[in-house]
């Protein structure tokens, strides 16, 4: 309960950024769906794939800065002076980031459904892209929060970006690279960078991505319990 | 009796990148705060006071040594539900004052109806009930400090740790906070008070510790520290000003201090000069004098 309360507070701290994201999605959907006549099926799919990629990108940006903002503003002191453990605090940050990603996916889904209706198609595949992007966003949030426990947010964003983007890029040439960061596989697949085919099903990658999420979540909690939190990383 | 707060041989070193520019904020620091006392924690800026508080609350970890709070090791999260903390620079979430109190109370596991009742009570205690519906980001610094104190009190803590609680308050509010601290002591609570306002500390604290460059230089009962030991303060009337070094005259009364053992000799000198003794009392120092002496010792070397 405390973790949910705190997560909702973290989410509230990001309310203006999230509002901007939601407006952006609707504006983009309007641009795709209303400007120059009704959209075609390709445009609906392109929009969905684009939003899938953006979900991961925005989650990294939000997650890499969340912990730093709390430490720098010193709001973290009042929170951690209560009966909240460091591990619970990390859980609350992650939960907030997942909720933010879910909100973005939900908004994008509404936009895709509207586009699909205008295009006269059932956007089932597009919706599955967005679903996969959510799993990828969960893992990338955990990765970004992990790096932000000991790196400046800019550096954490960069390192997280490299960890997600490089395997996705190399995965186009050899699928083995995708095992370095399974979230990259889902991100690349849902955004159309590559098609996951062969001996591994999508559920295989989803499972690996969930494992990646748990590993980085645990690592973030471990590192965060060892740190001096009163001093922000500069 | 288990101390409410105990630091045991703690050294805290802040290390720079690759171990360079390391700073020792606390060195072999040991201190025990007993239940039910108001403990004054003094020291110049950079002495290590806030570091000690952050160690107790588990925000940072000691490089060497250990400590306990309410009988549990530093950093034990459930124990903090019995602790209240007010930071030097109050930083709270942007909500109405009432919501802020409710939020931090809920983080300590409090639920309605207790939380609702305590929220009303602490807002009354810090005189912010009329402003409870305003967002705290529109508060003045003094009001922020009061709402910070309210969130520290909402869980009715056994141990209250205050880092400069009255620095932004006007004199009236300071008196109110002082009364509040005395009420807490009467209720058997422990207060660990870090402050630069020595006159406040002198009035409310049972014991005082003075920290300098990370080390304790003085600790003891406030009464004992203020007592000037074997010196007596004499007030006399008559032509005796020139007889005693450092004597001052005010409204025809001459005031000076002497060694207790020299009382008889001093009285005889006064009487021989045709004067009379009006009063004689144990000399008392102010906490400021004690503080200045403790923190300046050794600096001249």
HADDOCK unambig.tbl for C-alpha pairs under 7 A between the chains (distance, minus, plus):
assign (segid A and resid 2 and name CA) (segid B and resid 107 and name CA) 5.55 0.50 0.50
assign (segid A and resid 73 and name CA) (segid B and resid 91 and name CA) 6.76 0.50 0.50
assign (segid A and resid 74 and name CA) (segid B and resid 91 and name CA) 5.89 0.50 0.50
assign (segid A and resid 75 and name CA) (segid B and resid 91 and name CA) 4.92 0.50 0.50
assign (segid A and resid 75 and name CA) (segid B and resid 92 and name CA) 5.51 0.50 0.50
assign (segid A and resid 75 and name CA) (segid B and resid 93 and name CA) 6.91 0.50 0.50
assign (segid A and resid 81 and name CA) (segid B and resid 57 and name CA) 6.16 0.50 0.50
assign (segid A and resid 81 and name CA) (segid B and resid 80 and name CA) 6.37 0.50 0.50
assign (segid A and resid 81 and name CA) (segid B and resid 85 and name CA) 6.38 0.50 0.50
assign (segid A and resid 82 and name CA) (segid B and resid 80 and name CA) 5.34 0.50 0.50
assign (segid A and resid 82 and name CA) (segid B and resid 81 and name CA) 5.79 0.50 0.50
assign (segid A and resid 82 and name CA) (segid B and resid 107 and name CA) 6.19 0.50 0.50
assign (segid A and resid 82 and name CA) (segid B and resid 108 and name CA) 5.46 0.50 0.50
assign (segid A and resid 83 and name CA) (segid B and resid 77 and name CA) 4.76 0.50 0.50
assign (segid A and resid 83 and name CA) (segid B and resid 78 and name CA) 4.93 0.50 0.50
assign (segid A and resid 83 and name CA) (segid B and resid 79 and name CA) 6.83 0.50 0.50
assign (segid A and resid 83 and name CA) (segid B and resid 80 and name CA) 4.91 0.50 0.50
assign (segid A and resid 83 and name CA) (segid B and resid 81 and name CA) 4.88 0.50 0.50
assign (segid A and resid 83 and name CA) (segid B and resid 107 and name CA) 6.52 0.50 0.50
assign (segid A and resid 83 and name CA) (segid B and resid 108 and name CA) 5.11 0.50 0.50
assign (segid A and resid 84 and name CA) (segid B and resid 77 and name CA) 5.67 0.50 0.50
assign (segid A and resid 84 and name CA) (segid B and resid 107 and name CA) 6.90 0.50 0.50
assign (segid A and resid 85 and name CA) (segid B and resid 77 and name CA) 5.23 0.50 0.50
assign (segid A and resid 227 and name CA) (segid B and resid 60 and name CA) 6.94 0.50 0.50
assign (segid A and resid 228 and name CA) (segid B and resid 59 and name CA) 5.82 0.50 0.50
assign (segid A and resid 228 and name CA) (segid B and resid 60 and name CA) 4.26 0.50 0.50
assign (segid A and resid 228 and name CA) (segid B and resid 61 and name CA) 6.62 0.50 0.50
assign (segid A and resid 229 and name CA) (segid B and resid 59 and name CA) 5.43 0.50 0.50
assign (segid A and resid 229 and name CA) (segid B and resid 60 and name CA) 6.37 0.50 0.50
assign (segid A and resid 230 and name CA) (segid B and resid 59 and name CA) 5.71 0.50 0.50
assign (segid A and resid 230 and name CA) (segid B and resid 60 and name CA) 6.72 0.50 0.50
